[in-house]
Amino acid sequence: MKRAIIFILLFINVLSSYSQYTLTVEFTALRNNNGNVLYELFDAKQKSLKVGTIDIANNKAVVVFENLKTAKYGVNFIHDENKNKKLDTKMLMIPKEGFGYSNNPTVKFGPPAYEKWIFEVKENTKITCKTTYLNY
């Protein structure tokens, strides 16, 4: 009986490592519907997995990542208002356009440490990323 239980637990563990999940990311607090959102999905080692753009409607945008394994991920994005595929900046490299990260970490001087914006996907997951605009 013990062997059967151990076998079943091992089988479940193997199956769960092959599970495929969906991650839905909603980008909110966009100040207008101009341009689009450029996003990037990273793995736990900060390796880029997916880069893309998504249109904006009602000051938000949604992207769905499918077939993800149980793992840690991170998302960053910019509100590319003029569609030039880069984050426009002012003097001293202060962003003129909106940007953000998963987990919505506080941004002070420069980007937050990666550890502050990674999260785990172990089931179908939905997260919200709030856009930050620096008005200096």
Buried (B, 14 or more C-beta within 10 A) or exposed (E): EEEEEEEEEEEEEEEEEEEEBBBBBEBBBBEEBEBBBBBBBBBEEEEEEEEEBBEBEEBBBBBEBEEBBBBBBBBBBBBBBEEEEEBEEEEEEEBBBBBBBBBBBEBEEEEBEBEBBBEEBEEEBEBBBEBBBEEE
